[in-house]
């Protein structure tokens, strides 16, 4: 089920949340459709090092359009590798806003979080490297249809202040990425506030908070499993 700019993510609420009150609460918060997806680059020092990049002193931001968003309920479709090269996975903790933010404080950012899930920032790594070498923007490598894979949204209240949220990406029963928000260079609330000072955020916007080390190539036939606390999502790669 792909997400269109007109589709509320409340329609994709997690089937792994069994408490009716929690489901109702999340549905009430996630009324707005996705407007944009704001991605944070190099928010884990080890990931920056594995790609040979400098560790940033302030958040590196880029965006994906709403048209890039698809659900883990569907198969993950890679662009043709013979044309575009390898597609890399990058698992990330993702936030959706339930309120607008502009020049916000950390406390205002906290109150604006409507849902949390995991996602994959799919990247055409060969193409990205070529674009970076030329000093060109990354959009062609980051914004293609299906490049933002999101699992179902769950209630953020179960994750406290997001200072120690652990999550995993498992491919073909092998642990590939083991993320912990405690290792982020810029915390969740800090990121939301910082972004809102750079440009306004609207209810429905999604923030992908950065990927830990362990990124790699997706292959046809891979089984991809995302785990966040008691929640688990499985998808197949085509």
N, C-alpha and C positions, 0 to 999 in steps of 0.2 A: 504494500500500500504506500504509494508515494505521497508526500505531503505537498499540496499546492499552496500558493500564497493565500488562498481563500479558505484553507482548511485549518480549523483550530486543533492544536495539539491535545486539547481535552478529549478529542475523539480517539486518541491513541494512548489512553491511560493504561498503565501497566496491569496486565492480567495476573501478575504475581502478587499484587496487593489485595489481600482478602478482607481487610477491615473496611466495612461499608462507610464508616465515618471518614476514614482517610481518603477513600476514593471521592466522596462528596466534596471534601475540603479541597482536593487538588483540582477537581472539575470546576469548582467555583473560582479558583485562581487563574486557571488557564483558559480564558475565554477568547483572547486575541489570537489572530493568525500570525504566523511568522512574518516579520518584516525583513529582517536581515540576520545573518549569523556572523558574529564577531569572533574571530579566532585569535588566540594568543600564541605567538611563536616563542620557542626556547624558554619556557617557564620552568623547565627542569634542567639543572646544570649538566647532568650526565647525558641528557639527550643532545644538548648543544655540543658537548664534547664529541659524541659519537659521530656527528655529522661534520666535525671540524669547524664549528662556528664559535664565535666569541660569546661569552656569557653576558647577556644584556644588563645594563644598569637601570633600565626602565622597560616596561612591557612593549614587546613588538606586536603590532596589531595588523591584521588584514581581515578581509571579509569574504564570505560566500553568499551568493544570492539565495533567496527562498527556493528558487527552482532547482537548487543542488540537493535539496533535502529528500531523503527516502527513509523508509522504516526498516528495521531489522526483521519485520514480519515478512518481508519479501527477500528474494535472493539478492546478493550483492553482485552487481554487474560491472566488470572492469572494462575500460576502453581497450580497443584492439592493440595488443602489445606489439604487433608487427608495425604499427603506425606510430604509436605513442610511447613505446617502451614500457618499463615496469611500473606497476601500480603498487605503491607502498601503503601499508596500514599505519595509522597513528591513533591509538585509543586515548580517549580524553573524558574527563569528568565535565559534564555539560549542565548549564543552568538556563532555565527560562524565566523571564521576568513577567510579573503580573501587574506591574505599575511602571509608569514612565520614570526615567532618571535623567537629571541634567545637573551638572556641577554638584553631585551628591556627596554626602558624608558616608562613612562606612556604615553607620547605623541606618541611614536611609536605604543604602544598598541592601542591607540585611533584610529589611522589611519588604523589599520589592521582589524577593525571590519566590516564585510560584511553584517551581518544579525542578527536579534534579534527575538526571539519567546519565547513561554513558553513550558515547558516540565514536564514530571513526571518521577522522579527517583523512580521506583518501587523497593521495598525492601522486602525480605523474613525476617521479623523481628524476628520471633522465631529462625530461623536458624542463623541469624546474632548474636543474643544474645549468642547462644551456641558457635559460633566460637570465639566471643570476650572473653568469659569466659576461653577458652582454649588458648588464645593468638594467634589464627590463623588468617590469612588474611580473608577479607570479600567477596572475589570474588564469591563464591557460592551463596551468598545472594544478590548480586548486579549486576551480569553480565550475568544472564540468558537471553535467547532470548526473546525479547519484554520488557526488563526491562527499556529501555530508550524510552519513548513515547514523540515524538516531534510534535508540531503543525507546521503550515506553516511559513516560514521565511518572515519577513517584513522588510521594510527599517529602518535602525537604526537612520537615521537623525531626525525622529520624536520624539526621546527620549532624545535629548540634550546630556548632559554629563553623563547620567544614574544615576545621584545623587538622583533623586526623581521619580522613576518609580514604579507605583502602579499596582498590578495585583491580581487576585482572582482565587481561585478554588472553584467551586460550585458543590455539589453533590446532586442530587435529589432536586434541588431548594433550598438547604440549604448551606449558606456560610460556608466553612470549613477552608480555609486559605486566609488570606488577607495580601499579601506581599507588602513591600515597600523597595526599595533599599536604602533609607535613613537610614534604620535600620541595614544594613549590617555591620558586624565588619570590613570587608575588601571590599573596593569599587571595581567596575568593572575594572577600569583601573589598580588599584593597584594589583588586582588578576592576570590579564593577564601578567603584568610585572613580578610579583613574580614567577608565574609558569614558565615563559620563562627563568628565572634564574636557575630554578631547572632542566628543560629539555626543549629542543627545541619544539616549536609548529609549525605546518605546516598549510598552507592554506587548509581549509576544516575542520580542527579540531573544535570540539564543546566544549564549557565550560559551565557546569551547575553550577550556581553561589551560590547555597545553598538554603535551604528551610526555610520558617518561621515556627512559631509554628502552631499547629493544625493538625499534621499528624495523620493518622488513617487507619482503615482497609477498603479495597475495597471488596465489596460484588457483587456476580453475579446479573446482572440486574441493577446495579447502572448506572445512567446517569451522566456523568462527563462533566462539562463545564469549560473551561479555558478562562479568559478574560484579555486582555492586551490593555488598551486604547479603541480604537474603534473596536478592533479585538476580535472575539469570535469564539471558536471552541468547538464542542460537539462530544462526543464519548460515546459508550455504553460498559459496562463491561460484559465479558462472564465468 
